[in-house]
Amino acid sequence: MVVTPRLSIVVPFYNVERYIADCLDSLARQTLGDFEVILVDDGSKDASVEAARDFCARDGRFRIVTQENQGLGPARNTGVQHAQGDYLTFVDSDDLVPRHAYEIMVRSLDATSSSLAAGNARRFNNTYGVRQSYVHRIPFAANKPATHVFDHPSLATDRMVWNKVYRRTFWDQFKFEFPAIRYEDYPITLRAHLEAITVDCVAAPVYYWRERESGESITQLKFQYGNLADRVTSAEMVLDLLDKRAHELRGLVHRHFAEMDLATIVQAFATADDDDLGPLVALGRRLSSRLLPEVLAEATTFQRLEYEALEAGDTDLLRRLARFRAENHRRVEAVRHPTLPWRYESQYPGLRDSQLPSSYYRLPRAELAVRTSVTALDWTGDDLVLHGTAEIAHLPVDTTNTTLRLALVCGRREHRLPVTLTDRPGPEEPLAFETRIPRRVIAGLPDWAKSAWIAVDMRSGWVRRRDALTPGGLGYPLGDRVGGKWVQPVRTPDGRLTLQLRSGTPELTAAGVDGDDLVLTGRIPARLSRPELRLTRSAGDIVVPLRRERGVVAPGQREVTMDDFTARVALDDLIDAVNPDDPFLDRTVLVPRIHDGADQTLLLITGLRAGVMAARGGRVITVSRSPGQYLNLIEGPARVTADRIERSADTRRLTVSGPRWPGVSYDRITWRRFLPNSDEGIDAPCAITLGDDRWSAEADAGAMTGVGDAPNWTLFADPGDATPYAVQTDSFLLARLPLRVGPFTLRPRSGILHLETD
């Protein structure tokens, strides 16, 4: 008797020997055990086949099908023909799937009877770590069971096939089949969303999408003509479907094509061969002619120039614009009209020597916007001190003709802040400033206030703009207690820097290791009747008993009485090497919450300025913090980890250091840059110093500018007998960044240290 598996996982592969074993291992670890994996060998010429056969020999749920090379779409179709499960999903062979992904989606489909379930996705590589996938951030921001693309329109831009589980009867009913082109996903996924009775949206990440270590590159395959031709063919299939079935979704999808696909075509002119210029123009016109005029009219001045150059067939201008974009110019100055002083003209390529009229170069008011960034934040005994930059986009910063005013805003109240202009790195750089927010002013904010923000009023010549101060690269700012409230700087969803005023919130005041236990101490509101501490993770919550001492009044607080608590949890209870939530970093983030009946609250860290780490059998438990300074516990493998940064007096030399763990190699720690369009890199070695319980790595950043013309370096550990990996950083250390180091700026990217040129 043949037992039908619940889920069929189709994995086509072609020449991916470096990644396929990790991909298949992530499938073998799934908590939903009732599945089959159909491996479709699409004519591989490398050792991928041996790795696939090895999994088939070790695990009866894996089987292999071989065919001549036909491409990803036909290979997926072959896999579907051999699939026997009640549900169907697809995986690309260089990606990873979180351990609980299929259990979550199948369980959701069982509960709702929807046609398909779709979930969030993460991008990943060693250089930039793990981060939210841009195209999935909006459609899967929240759980939405049994919804539909007409009720949740952002699903219309959910163009990938692999973050979904389909009901097999649904797939067969509508005879879905992948076309034999690249970018074959979108026509299938949009049609599936339209045909579905309902769709389950899952906010949890269900898929890890790999990208090259070198990141996006102008030389990548996506800019080759054949690739772009398939991209346009795929877009035309989607646009035809919208015209027939979903007029109400056209604006959203057309805008998406303009921002993503048409932009890619015009970027290709930067490196295109002369023979490809004419065909590229025709290709761009094919797509732009299908897009709604109002969508193109919404474009920025620069994007509009690209579109108009396409229409005019001006390949010289298209090449200049594409190279201009590829060079990532930070500033393009505008020139004021000689007789109409309120009108400004951008100085983009082609202003006076192209076929386009000068009116296309006119800058609308919206593009002359104030741009700000906080570069440092410090608490002193009297003030919150902010250092930052400000400019009005496209306008020169002339200190003799520029004014800057800042104010703390709470409701309708505004308090003017002092502004001191500081030295700029160069004449083309934005205005640099320092401002101080007195603690007494923060303490004097009304009791009802939950937050305050900083207004920026800037004038340059005839142009005056007002907006909110933004945090820039300040990802993990430190908060402090002011009066009876905790003041926490945070980045709000609209991008502004906001001071959140928190009171009566559970707090962590100390953490440490006592023998075999992790000990957490803090305060909770006395009003809680049955508080308990739960550590949330995908494998299930860990409940930690609280020892409570009643009647303690928090310093400076009169309205809210707080009780002290102590919680002890065995380190061994936190270790779970078999079930990590993150299949790439091999770790789990446990989120502590205080539960009181149906209510639950995160714990604000008020008493720590550095992480607490404890090694246990090749794993490490870390008391960490979120960007909003809430408590996280991270359980992961023992690897090279940084928790201190020192910079020499001349700012050229940088020393990074951290704790040493048994069994971890510290012999080779380097700053590494990856070659364009490659996973291969070159190294700038560090001088390593090893102590009994610490390591340090010193590098001369000034000497790194001449090594391979490197714009970006990442701190790597190379164990020798294992795969090199990016050094992870204690999240408390990230509050000190960004930091100027010689010709570079030291910045964190998803918890990884980067030396970047501006």
N, C-alpha and C positions, 0 to 999 in steps of 0.2 A: 504493500500500500504506500503510495507516494503522498507525503504530507506537504501541503502547500505552505511555504513560508509566509509570514506576515508581510515582509518587506523584501523587495528586490532592489539591490544597489548596482547600478550600471557604471562601470569605470573603464572608459576607453583609455588606452595609453599608447604613446609613440615617443621613443627615445627620451625617457625620463629616469634613467638609472640612478641619478643623484637623489631623487625625491620619492620614488614610488613606494619604497619600503616604509617610510614614515607615514605616507598616506594610508596604506593598507593596514598598518599597525593601529592607526586611529580608528579604523572601521572594526577591527577585531576586538577593540576595547569597548564597543558600544554596550550600554546597559540594556538596550533592547536586543536580546540575544537571538530572537527568532527571525533571522534574515538570511539571504543568499547574496553573494557578490559575484556578478558576471564581469569578468575581466576581458575586455576586448582588445587583443593585440592588433593594432592597426599597422602591421608591417614594420615593427621596431627593428632597428639595426644594432642596438647596443645591448647592454646587460639587463635592460628592463624585463625581458622575457624570463630570465633566470630568477629574478626576484619575485615575479608574479607566480611562477611555477612552484617556488619554494613555499609561498603562502598556501597555495592549493594543496601541497603535500602535507602541510602541518595542520590545516583547518579545512574540514570537509564542507564548510559553508562557502568556500571560495572555489570557483571553477573558471577556466580560461577558454576563450573562443578566439581563433586566429583568422585574419583575413589580410588580403593585400591592402596597401595603404590607400585609403579613400577619403580621409579627413574625419574631423571630429563628429560632424553631423551624421554621416552614414554609419560611423562606428557606434554611435549611440543607438541608431535605429536597429543595428544588428543586436546590440545588447537587449533591447526591448523584446525582440523576437524570441530570445532565449529566456526571458524573465518569467517566473511563475508565481510571484508573490501577489498578495491582495493589494499591496501598495507598491509604488514605484518612485525611485529617486535616482539622481545622477550626481557623480563626483568627478571632478577633473583630477588627474593622477598626480599633480604636484601640490594639491591642496590638502587640508586637514579638516576633520569633522570632530567637534567636541563630543565627549563621551556620552552625554545625555541627550544629544540633539534629536535622534530618531525616536527615542522614548517619549520626549516632550511632544513632538509633532504627531506621532501616531496616536498617543493618548488623547490629544486634542481632537483629532479626526474621529476617533471612536466616540467621543462625547458629543460632538456637534453634527456628525454626518456630512460635513462640508466636502466639497469636491477636492480641495487641496489645502494644505497648510504651508505657509511660507514664513521664514524667520529672518532675523537680523544676521549681519555678517561682519567679520573683522578682516582688515588687511594686515599682513604680517611679513616681516623678514627680520634678519638680525640687526640691520642697520637702524631701522626705525621702530623696532619692537612690534607690539600689537596695538592697533588703534581702530576706531570705528570706520567702517566703509562709508565713504561719502554718499554714494548713491542709495544706500540702505538706511541712512540715519532718519529720514522723515517717514517713509512708509512703515517702519517698524519701531517707531519711538515708544509705542505702548501696545500691550496685548489687546487685540480686537477679534474675539472669536465670532465666527459666523457673520462676517461682514462681506462687502463686495466692492469692486472697483468703482461702481457708480455712487456708493455711499462713502468710500474712502479713496478719493481720486488719485492720491499720490502713488497708489499701487500701479498706476499706468506707466510709471517710470521704473518699475521693478523688472529689469530687463534680463536678469540672469535665471538660468534654469535650475542651478544646483542648490539653492537655498530652500528647496521645496520638497514636499512629499505629496505625490498625486495618488488619488484613488484609481486603481487599475481599470475598473469598469468605466470610469470617467474618461481615462486616456483612450481606451478602445472605442468608446461610444463616438467620440469626435475625431477618431482616426488621426491623431497628432503624429506628424512625421517631420524630422528635421531636414531642412534643405541642405544641399551639398555645397554650402558656402561657409566662409567664416562669418562671425556675428550671427550665427544661426539661432541663438537663444531668443532674441526679442520677438520675432514673429510668433514663436510658439507660446512664450509666457503671456504676451498680451492677449492672444486668442484664448488661452486657458482662463485668464481672468474674466474675459467677456462671457465665455461659455459656462463658467462655474455657477452652480446654484448659490453657494456661499464659499467664502475663503476664510481660513483662520490665520490671523496675523500674530506672530510670536515675537515678543520684544527681546527675548534672550538670544544671544549669538548661537546660531546653529551651523555656522560654516566659517572656516578660516581660509581666506583667499590670498595666495602667495603673490608677491611681486619681486622683481629682481632686486638684488642688494643695491645696485646702482640707481634704483628709482627710475623715474621717467627720463627719457633721453631723446633728443631730436633725431638720433640715428636709429631709433628702434623700428622694429618690423611694422608697427602700426602706421608709419608714414610712407611705406612703399605703395606704389600705385595699385598693385593687385589686391592688397589688403584693403585699401580705401574703396576700391570698386565694389568689393563684397560688402563693405560697410554701407555704402549707398544703396545697394540692392536690398539689403536687409531693411534699411530705413524706408524704402519705397513700399516694401511689403507691409510694414507697420502702418504707413500713411494710408495705403489703400484700405486696410482693415478699418482704420478710424473713419475714413470717408463713408464706408458702407454701414458701419455698426455703431459708432460712438462719436458723433459730432461734438458732444459736450466735453469730450476729453481732448479735443484737438489743440486747444491753446496750450495746455500743460505739456503735452508731448512735443508739439512743435517747438516750444521754448526749450525743452530738453535737448532736442536735436540741434538747435542753434548753438546752445552753450557747449555741447559735447562733440557732436559729429561734424558739424560744419566748421567749428573751430579747429578740429584736427586736420581737416582737409587744407585749410589755409595755412596752417603751421607747416605742412609738408613742403611748401614752396621754398623753405629755408635750405633744404638739402637736395631738392629734386634735380635730376639731370635735365639738360636742355630739351631732350627729346620728350620728356614727360610733362613739360609745362603746358602745352596745348591740351593734352588729354586731362590734366588736372583741372584746368579751367572748365572744361566741359563737364567734368564730374561734379565740381562745386556748383555749377549752374543747375545741374540736374536736381541736386538737393535743395538749393536755395529757392528754385522756382516752385517747389512744392510747399514751402513754408508760408504761413500766413503773413501778409504784409505788416500787420500790427505787431507781430512778434519781432520782426526785423527792425521795426521802428523803435522798439524799446531798447535796442542795443546801445552800448556806450559809443562814444565818438570813435574810438579805435576799432571796435568791432564793425561799426558802420562803414568805416574806410575799407576794411577787408571785404565786406559784401559788395560795396560799390566798385572796388577794383576787380572783383570777379565778374561783375556785370559788364565792365568796360573791357575785359580781357587784357588788362594791363599787367602782364606777367612780371615786368621789372619792378613795379610797385609792390605787387604781391610778395615777391622775393624779399624786398627791403623791409616790408612790414613784418614778414615772418621772422627774419633774422633779428629785427628789433625786439620782437616778442621773446625769441629764444635767448637773447642776451639779458633779458629780465631787467630792463632799465627801471630803476626805482622812481625816477623823477623825469617828467617831461614838462618843461616850462611853457607857459602860455604868454602870449604877447597881447597887450591891450590895443584895442582898435584906436587908430589915430584921432578920430573925431567922435567916436561913441565909447566913452571911457568905461561904461558898464559891460562892454562886450569884449570877450577874450578869444584868442585864436590859438589852438594847440600847434606845437611845432613837430608834429609827427612827420615821418618821411613822406616826401611827395608834395609838400605844401605848395611849392612854386614850380616844380618840374615834373608834374604828372598830368594825366588826362582829366583828373578830378577837379571840379571847381573848388575854390577856397572856402565856399560856404560849408562844405562838408567837414571842414576842420574847426568850425566854430564850437566852442565848449558851452554846453548848457549849464545853468546855475548849479544843478545837482552835482556836477563833476568837480566844481570848485568847493569841495567839502573840507571841513576841518578834520585833520587826522592826528590822533594823539596816541601815545603809548607810555605806560609806566615802566621804567627801567629798573627801579629799585624801591623798596619799601622797608622802612625801619621804624621801630617804636623807641622813643626816648622817654625819659622821666616826665617830660612835659607835653610832648607832641607825637603825632603820627607824621613822619617825614616821608614825602614822596619825591622821587626824582623821575623826570620824564621828558618827552619831546612832544612838540606840537608844530603843525604847519597847515597851511591851506593848500590843498592839492593843486599842483601845476604852477603855483605862484612862487617867485623867489623870496627867500627869507631875508629881508633887509631890516636889520635891527633898528635902523633909524626911521623906518616907516612901518613898523609892525608893533602892535600892542597885544598883550596876553593877560586875560583876567580869569581867575578861578573863583568858584564859590561852592560851599557845601550846601546842598539843597535837601530839605526834608519837608515834604508837603509843599506848602506855599512859602515856607521860610527859606531865606538864603543868607548865608554868612560869608562875607567876602574873605578870601584867604590871601595871605601874602605870597607874592611871586618874586623869586630871585632868578634872573637869567644866569646861566652857567656857560662854560666854554663849550663850543661845538667842535666835533672832530674835524670838520672842514667847512668851507663856505657853501657847499651844496647841501649840507646836512640840515635837518629841521632844527628849529629853535629848541635849546635845552634849558630846562628850568628845574627849580626846587620849590616846593611849597610845604607848609607845615599846618597841620590841623591840630589846634590845641586840644588837649584832653578835656579841659574845662568846657570847651564848646560842645564836644561829643557828649559829655555828661549832662549838659544842659538841654539836650534834645528832649522833646515832649515824651511823657511816659507811654503814650499810645504808639509812638514811632517804632516801626519794625526795621527800617532801613533808611539810609541816606546815600546820595550820590553827589558827584562833583561835576558842576557845569563848567564848560570851557567856552569863553567868549574871546574870539580872536579877530583882529583886524589887520589886513595887509593892503595898503593903498586904499583903493575904493571899495574893497571887498571886506565884508564883515560876516562872520559865521559863528553859530552857537551850536554846541553839541555836548555830549557827555564824555568824560574822560574814560578811556579804555585801558585795560590792563596790559595790552601788548603781549609780550612773552612771559609775563609774570604768572606762572601757573599754580604755584603753591604758596601764596602769601601767608604770613603768620598773623594771627589775631592776638588780642590782649584784652585784659579786663579794664574797663573804664567805669568807675562808679559801681553801680550794682548790675551792670550788664557786660556780657562778652561781646566785643566788637570784632567781627570777622570780615576782612575784605574778600570778596568773591567776584568771579565773572558771571554775570547773569546771562540768560539765554539771548538777550538782545545785544550782548557784547559790551555792556558798560561795566565799569568798576563800581561796585556797590558795597557800602559798609552795612553788613547785616547786624542788627542789635538783638542779641539772644539772651534770654533770661528764663530761669526755671527749667533749663534743659539738662538732662543727665550728662554728667561730666566725668571724664577720666583724668585723675590728678596725678597718678603714678602707675608705673608698671615695672616689673622685675621678675627675675627667675629665682625661685627658692627650691633648691634641690631638683626634684623631678617635676615641679609645678611652675606654671606661669601664674603670677599673682597680679591681678588688676584691682586698683583701688580708685574710688571716686565718690561722687555725690549724686543722689537722685532726689527728685521732689518728694517731700514728706506726704503729699496728698495721694501718692500711689498706694493702692491697697494690697495688691498681690504681685509685686514686681518680680520678674525673673529675667536673667540674661540668656539670650539665645544667639548662637553663632550660626548664621545662615550660609548655606552652601547648597550646590545642586544635589549632592548625595544625601541631603537631609540635615536638619538643624541639630546642633549640639546644645543641650540645655545645661547651663552652669549655675549651681546654687549660689545665692547671694547671702552674705552675712551682713546684717543691717544694724546700724546704731542710730537711733532716732534723736531728733531734736537739735541738730547742729545747724546754726544759721550761717549761711555762706557770707564771706567777707563783703561788706558794702551792700548787702541785700537786706531789705526790710519786709518787702511784700511776699517773698517766696522763701519758705523754710525748706531746708535741704537736709536729708539724712546721709550719713556716710555709709559706704558699702565696701566690702571686700569680696572678691570672687577668685577662686582657685580652680585651675583646670590643669589636669595632667598633660604634659607635653606629648606623651604617647597618644593621647586621645585626639590630638590635633593632626597627627601624622597620617597621611593617606597618599602614599606614593602610587597606588594602583588606580585611584579615581580622580586625577587632577582635572579641574574644570577647563583649564587652558591647555590644549594639546600641543602647542608650540613651546611655551615656556615651562611646561610640565609643572604647573603650580595651581593653587586654588586660593582665591581671596575669600576669606570668611568675614562676613559683615556682622559685627556685634550690634544687637538692638536690645533695649529694655522693653519687655512686654508687660503690659498690665491689662489683663483681659483681652479685649479686642484692639486696644491701643498699642502702638509700638513706636519707639523713638530711637534714633541714632545717638551714639555717645560722642559728644564734643570733647576733643582733647584740649585741656586747659593747663596741664601740668608737665608736658614733655616738650623738649626742644631737640631731641635726638631719638632715633629708633632704638628699640630693644630687640636683640637677636639672640637666639639660642639654637645650637646645633644638636641634632638628634639622629644618629644612625644614617648619615649621608643626606639628611634633610635639614632644613633650617626653618624655624618659626620666627617671624618678624612682626613686631608691633609697629604698624605703619599708620599713615594718615592719608585721607582723601584730599583733593584740592580744596574742599570746604572745611578742612581740619577735623573731620570726623574719623573715628577709630576704625581701622581695618587690621585684620590679622592675615598675614600671607604665609602659606605653607608651600615650600618649594624645594628644589634640589640645592645642595650645597655647591655654590659657584662663587667665583670672584665677585665681590660686592664692594662698592665704594660708599664711604660715609663721611669723608673729610676732603676738603680742597684747600690747598695753599697756593698763593701766587707770590712770586718774587717781587721785590720793591720796584724793579723796572718793568714789571708785568709780563716779561717774556717767558719766564720759566713757570711751569705748572706742575704741581705735585698732587697726585690723587692717591688716596690711601683708604684702607679698610681692614676689617677683621680677617684673620686666617682661620680656615676650617680644616680639620683633619681630612686627608685624602684628596685635597684639591691642589692642582698644580698652579703655582704662581711664578714659574720660571720665565714665561714669555707673555708680557702684557704690552700691547702696542697700540699706537694710533693708526687706524687703517682707513684708506680711501679706496672705493671700488671704481673700476674702470667703466666708462660709459657702455651701456647695453651689455653688461656682464655681471657675473657673480664672482669674478676674480678681482683681487685687490693688490695694492702695494702698501708697505708698512713703514712707519716712522717709529723705530724701537724706543722704548723707555729704559731709563736706568732703574733697575729693580733693587729695592732694599727689603730684606725679610727679617723680621724680628720673631720672638717666640709666639706672639699672638696677633701681630699686625704685618701688613705689607704696604709698600708705597712704590709708586711709579712716577719718576720725574722726566719731563720732556721739555725741550727748548722749542716753544711754539714759533719763535722768530725764525728758526732754521727750517721750519716745515713749509714755508711759503714756496721754496724752490723745488720741492719734491713732487714731480709729476704735475705741476700746475694745479695743485689740489685746492678746490674750493671748500671741501667738507671732509672732516676726519671724525671717525667714531672710535671710541675706546673699546678694544677687543682683548679677550683672553684666548690664548692658543694652547690648549692642553697637550698638543703633540700627538697623542694617541686617540684623540677624539675630535669632533667637529669644533672649530673655533666659534666663539659666541660673544655677543656684546656684553660688556660689564654692566650689571644692574646697579642702580643707585638708591640709597636710602631716601625715602620720600621727604624726610625732614631737611636733608641737604639741598633739595631742589628749591627751597625757599630762598637760598642765597643766589640763585641764578635768575637772569643771565649775568655774566661776568666778562669784562674785557680782558683778554689775554693776548698780549702782543698784537699782531695784525688780525686776530680772530675774536669772535665772541663765543664764549662757552655757554651753550644752551642745552636744556634737556628736551629730548624727543621721546615721548612715551617712557620716561624713566631711564633713558640712555643718554650718555654724555656725548655731545657733538661740538667740535670746534668748527665754526662756520665763518666764512668771509661775508662781509655785509654787501 
